């Protein structure tokens, strides 16, 4: 009911809201929903829930990319994915080794592999929001979406290398398994199966649509059916189902026909939103808060916080800053910093860590081997990093907009204080003048009829008696009369000031009369300075009282002010 307010006004997406609701409904607070109550099968249920949500999200990213995007941006994606993931993988493993001495470096590589990929669900929620569409270039948003989808599937080789090094007897055997199974069978075969199935599905859908065998509603429904079918097929074969789903989505939209046929439909967006909200509610209830302190493993909240800070600053930012000059879609170091920061960890990290736990034996207590230590440390470390990533990345834009608003407010306040000091007037008086309140009564002006407006912020003032306010002299131009001098001209209300000869003369700028100090009203004939700085909407009006209670007004065009100059600012 408040989703539009949360996303469009305060920029809080469904990721943060769903996680917060899941934590509230989970065992830590309400105790209504606890996945661990399902017994020994809760890990399998967690794995499959994450798999379906990830596969659907990756398929959606592939479909929504422009046609032939992967071919036209292959170089940029290769640089964004492989070196960035490899550098971050080693850096995070080093941080884990430094903070948790009980973990061997190979075990640290296994945990780091779960935290290496960028989460496509959180990334899509951030770069698809109103703020990102307004402030982030389209090319940058597209490369971030494609990179988050590709590196989620490519996390398999990083994980399998560490797992094989942990489980196999020799390193040679582990490397052989990694090359044959981890790369050729899982990654390459998964890409091929996904791409071929996607192209075949695309041709079949176009054929049935041309023949009139399928209606629009059924056409759009294939969006979800195809994603689940590809995921189930490739998972049955034992290959990389996530990468296959992304490859299938990219192949379907290769010629852009699927995007044209489904343009304007909200079915896919609704399905994605429902799955994402459900998934993050599940994650919020799944978070093992009780395991954030495990003395036998050296896991403490302080070390987990230190690890989170190190990961946020070192996992992606250094690599992207080093490589962005080779990526045409990233135009500056600021955009590179943005890309480096927005590498959230969420559904993908939970999925890969749960997959790793399935491949490892159950931990024995007390711990007897490094396998037991790794199996016991995976869930608390990964879950804490996921929680901090959801909070930091999900709330980055709200905090950025808030800080920018506060910065502007402070800047305005400082500027107003400086102007007040230069004028020699108290700050409260300047605020009254700035916001349209009545100004103090000058010697020759009726305060009830006049308002002071500041045209030139940097005008000098010497204070004292020289600051008496005078009217700006104007030359009346005849040719137009009005019945009431307070009526508006061109939609702008005009104010008047008394004059010494019975006439009322005033300069109207945004419905207010402009005054200047009397030490600026006499000069050496310089007539260009004030005219050049005065707003172009300024008009003058001269009115003369008549005997029947009416006033005759004369409206003139803009004319330069004579004999007015601004002195140099005080030192």
N, C-alpha and C positions, 0 to 999 in steps of 0.2 A: 504493500500500500504506500510505502514511502520510498520505493526504489528510485524513482525519478529524482526526488529531492536529494537522496544520498549520492547518486551518481553524477547529477548535473550541477548541483549547487555546492556540495562539500567534497565531491570527487572521491567518495568512499565506495568501492566496488563490492560486488557480491562475494569476492574472496575473503575480505576482512569480515564482512557481516556474517557470512556463513560459518567461518571459523569461530567467531565470538559466540554465535548461537549454539554451535556444537559444544564448545567448552561449558557454556551455561547448562545445557541439557545433559552433559556427561556426568561421570561419577564424581567429579570434583565439586559440583554444586547441586543441581537438582537430582542427579542420579536416575534420570528417566531412561537414558540411552547409554549403554556401555557395550561396545563390541566384544570385549573380553568375556562377557557373560555367556558367549556362544560356545565356550569350551575350546578344544584344541583346533577346531576348524576356523577360528576367527582370522588366523593368518591367511588361510586360503581365500576366505571371503574378501579380506582386505586387498589381496593381490588382484583378484578378478574385478573388484569394483574399480580400482585404480586403472586396470588394463582397459576396461570399456570406456571410461571417461577420457583417458589419454588417447586411445585410438580414434575416438570420435572427434576430439579436438585437433589431432594431427591431420585427419582426413579433411576437416573443415578448413584448416589453414592451407592445405594443398589446393583445395577447390577454389578458395577465394583469391589466390594469387593470380596476377595477370597471365594471359596465355603465353606459353613458352618461357615462363619466368626462369625456371631452373636452368635452361640452356643459355639464356642471355646473361645470367648473373652467376654462372658456375664458378668463375674465378673468385669473385668476392665471397661467395658462400664457402668455398674451399678454405680461404684464408681465415674467415670468421670462425669456422668450425674446428678444423684440425689443429692448427697451432695454438689457438686460444684455449681449447680444451686440454691439450697436452701440457701447456705451461701451468694452467690452473690446477690440473690434476697433481702435478709434482709439488706445487707450492702448498696446496691444502694438505697433502700427505706430510710435508715437512712440519707444518703447524701442528698436526695431530701427534707426530712423533715427539715434538718438543713439549707439548702439554700433557701427554699421556704416555709416560715411559713404559708402562706395562704392555703397550702395543708394539709389535715388531713393525718394521718399515713396510713390509709387504701387506700386513694387516691394515696399516694406515692407507696404503694405496687402494685397498678394497673399499674402505669407508669413503675415501676421497672420490672414488668412481661414482658413488651414489650422489655426491654433491656437485659433481662437475657439470652436468647438463643444465641448461636453462629451462625452466618449467614453461611449457607452451600455454598452459591454461591461465596462469597468472599474467604472463606476458601479453596474451591476447586481451585479457581484461583491462590491462593498463594502456597498451598502445591503441586499443579500440575505443577508449573513452573520449569524452568531449574535450578534455584538456589537451590530450595528445593530438587529436585531430586538428586542433586550433594552433598548437605551438610546435609540433614535431613534423618535419617534412615527410611527405608521402613515401619517398624512396627509403628514408631511414626506417619508417614504420614497417615497410614491406621486408626489408632485409633483416630486421629484428625478428619478425614473425617466422620467416623462412629459416633463420638460424636456430631459433628455439625449437622448431619442429625437427630439423635435421640432427641437431646434437643430442636430442633425446633418444633417437634410435641408435646413434653412434656411441652411446654410453655402454652398450653391450661389450665391445672389445676391451674397453678399459676395465670393466668389472671382471670379465672372464679371465683376463691375464692374471689379475691378482688372485682370483679363486683357484685357477689351475696351479699357480705357484704355491698356494697354501696347501692344496689337497694332493697334488702329484708328488711322486717320490723324487724325481730328478727335474732339474730345470729344462733339460732338453726335451723331456716328455711334455712338460708344461707348455713350452713354446710351440711344439708340434701340434698339440691340441688347440692352442690359441689360433694358429694360422689356419688350420684346416676347418675347425669347428667355429671358432669365434669370428673369423673373417669370411671364409669362402662359403660355408654352409649357412651361417646365420645372417650376416650382413649382405653379401652379394646375392645369395639366393632370395632373401627377403625382398630386396629392391627389385629384382627381375620379376618375381611372382606378382608383386604389387603393381608394377608398371604395366605388365602384360594384361593382368586382370582389369586394370583401370582403362586401358585403351579398348579392350574388348567390350567392356561395359559401355563405354562412350559410343562406340559404333552401334551397338545393339540398341541403345536408347534413341539414337538419332533415326535408326531404321524404323523402330516402332512408332516414333512420333510422326515421321513423314507418312506412314501408312494409316495413321489415325487409330492405332491399336491401344494407345494409352492416353489418359487424360492428364491435365496439369497437376491435379492433386496427387495422383499416383507417381507422376514424374518426380515431384519434389520429395515424396516419401522414400524414394530410392536412395536419397542422401544418407539417411541413417542406416538403411538396410545394407547398403554396399559397405559402409565402414565396419559394421559388425561382421559381415560375411568375410571380408578380407582378413580381419583380425583373427577370426576363428580358424580360417583355412591355414594361414601361415603359422599360427600357434600350434595347430595340429601337426604341421610338418616339422616343428621344432626350430623354426627360423625367427628372425627379428620381426615380430608382428607390428611393432610401432613404426619402424622404418617402412614396412610394407604399406601400412595405412597412409602414410604421408606420400609415398610414391604413387599409390593408386589415386589419391586426390589430385596430385599434380598432373597425372596422365589424363584424368577425366576432363580437366579444364585446359588441356594443352592447346586446343583450338578456340577456346572461349565460348563454344556453343552451349555448354551446360550452364555457364554463368548467365547467358542471355535468356535461356529458358526459365531459370529460377529467379530472375531479377524481380525484386519487389516482394518476394515471398518471405514471410516471417517464421515459417515452420521450423527451418533449420536453426534460426536464432533462438527460438523458444526451447527447442530440444537442448541446445548447448547450455542455455541459462539454467534449465531444470537440472541437467546432469552436473553442472559446475556447482550449483548451490548444494545439491545433495552430497556431492563429493566432499566439499569443504566442511559441511556439517559433520560428516562422518570423520574427517580428519580431526576436527575439534574435539569430538568425543573420544577418539582413539589416542590422543596424545598421552603418553605415559608419564605424568608429572611425578609419580612416586619413584621412577627410575632415574630422575635427574640427579640423584645422589647415590652413588654406588662406591663405597670406600675401597672395596677389593679391586676395582678397576681404576681407581683414582679419578672417578667422575664426580665432580662437584659443580655447583652452580657458578662459582667464580671462574673455574677453568672453561666451562661451557660459554660463558659470556665473553671471555678473552678469545676463545676460538671463533665466536660469531663475529667479533669486531675484526679480527684478522682476515677472515674469509670475505667480509664485505669490502675490505680495502685492497686485498691482494689477489683474490681469486681471478678476477677478470680485468680490472682497471689497468694494471701495468701492461698486460699483453695487448689489449686493444689500443692503448696509447702508442705502443711500439709499432703496431701493424696497420694503423688506420690510413697511412699515406698510400698503401697498396690497395685500398678499398675505395673505389670511386663514389660509392653511396654516402660515405662519411666525409663531409666537406671540411671540417675543422676539428681542432682538439677538443672543443666544447662538445661537439656531437659525439666524439670518441669517448669522452668522459661520461656522457649520457648512456651510450651503449655499454660501457664497462660497468656502470652502476646497475642498470636494469638487467640483471641476470638472476632473476628470482629462483628460488628452490621451493618446490611444493609437491604436487602430485607425482611428478617424475621421480623425485628423490624417495618418496614413500614407496613407490612401486619397485624401484630398483633395489632398495634396501630389503624389502620384503622378499624379492626374488633371490637375493643373496642369502638370506636366512633360510630359505627353502633348500638351497644347494649345500648349506653347511649342516653338520650334525648338531643336534641339540646340545647346549652347553651343560657340562657336568659341574657340580659344586662339591668340593672346592675345585677350582680350575686346574686341569691337568695338562693342557696343551694350549698352543697359540690359537688353535681352532676354537676352543672353548672361550677364550678371551675375546676373539673377534666376534663370535656369534652373540655373546652377551653384550658387547659394547655397541653393536650396530644400531640397535633400536633407540637407546637413549640419546646418543650423539646426533643421529640423523634427525630424530623428531624435534630436538631442541633447536637445531639449525633451521628446520622448516618453520617452526613457530616464529623465530626471530625474523626470518626472511619475509614471511607473510606480513608481519607488523611493519618492518622497515620499508619494504618495497610497496606494500599496499597503501601505506600512509605517507609515502614520499611526496606525492603531488598535493595532498591536503596541507602538509606542513610547509611545502614550498609556497603555496598560495597564501597561507597565513603569514609566513615570514615576509613575503613581498608586501602584503597589506600593512603590516606593522612598520616595515621600513619606510613606506611612503608616508605613513602617519607621522613618524618621527622626523622625517625630512621636512614635511610641511611645518611641524612645530618649530624645528630649528630655524627654518627660513623666516617664520613669523617673528621669532625672538630676535633674530639678527636685524630684521627690518625695524622692529620696535626700538632697538638700541640705536640704530643709525638716526632715527627720527628724534631721539631724545624723549619719546613718549612712553608711558607705561604699556606693558603688553596687553592688559585688559582693554585698553583704549583701542589698540590696533585690531584686536579681535572683534570689537563692536563695529568698527568701520568696515572690516572685511566681510562680515556676515549681514550687512545691511541695516544695522541699528542706526539710530540717529546720532549724528556727530555732535561734538561740543559746539556751542554757539560761537561762531566767529564774530568779529566786530562789525562786519557789514552785511551779514547774511542771516536771514530768518531760519533758525534751526528746525522749525516745524515743517518747513517746506523744502529743505535741502538734505541731501545725503552726500557723503564724501566717498569717492571711489579712487583707488590708487591706480593710476595708469602706468607710471614709470617706477619700477621697483627700486631702481638704483639712483633715484634723485637724491642729491646731497642736501643737507640741512645743517644749519649752524645753531639752531635752538634759540631760546630766548624770545624777545619781542619780534624778531624777524619772522617768526613762524605764523603770524596772523594770516588767516585764510582769506583769499580774495577770489573773486570770480574771474574766469578766463574771458578776456574781452573778445567780443564777436561783433562783426559788422552786419546789421540787419539787411536782408534782401527782400524787397517788397514783391507782391504778386500773388499772395495766397492768404486767405482769411479763414478763421474758424470761429464758431460761436462760443465755444468753451475752450479756454487755453489748456485745460487739463485733459482734453480728449487725446486719444492715441493717434499717432500718424504712422501708417504702415504697420500697425499692430504693436507699437512700442509706446508705452506711457511716458509722457514728458513732464518734467518738473520745471518750475520757474523760480527765479530769484529776483528780488527787488533791485532797482537801479536808482541812481541818484536823480535822473531826469524824469521820473514817473513811468518809465518803461520797465518791462521785466525781460531780462536777457539771461539765457542759460545755454549750456552745452549739454546735450543729451548723449550719454554713452551707456548702452544697456540699461536704460530706464533710470539712470542716476546722473546727477550733475557733477562735473569734474572741477575740482579746485586745485590751485597750485599755491605755494607760499608766495608772499608778496616780494620776497627777495629774488624770486624768479620772474616776476611779472614785468620788470624793467630790465632792459639789456642793451646790447650794442647793435641791434638791428639784425641779429641772426634769426631768420624766420623759418629755417628748414628743420631744425632739430625736433621741435614739438610736433610739427606737422607730420614728419616722417614716422614718429613713434606713436601718434594718436591712432586709435582704432578707426577703420574706414567707415564704420557705421555711425560716426558722430555727426549730428546735425545741429543746426542752430535755429532758434525761434525767437522772434521779437514780437511782443504784444504791447498794445497801447490801450489804456482804459478809455471807454467811451461814456457818454452821459447816460445812456439807457441801461446801464448795468452790465453790458456785454463788453467784450474785449476783442479788438481787432488784431489778429495774429498774422505774421509774415514768416513763411518758412523759406529758408534759404538752403542752397547746396553747400557742400563742404568747401571751405576756403582756408588757406594757410593762416595760421596765427601770426600776427605781426609782433616784432620786438619782444620775443620770448626766447630765452635761452636757458640751458641747464649748466650750472657751474660744474667744474671738475669735482669728483668725489673727494671727500676729506681723506687725508693720509691717516 
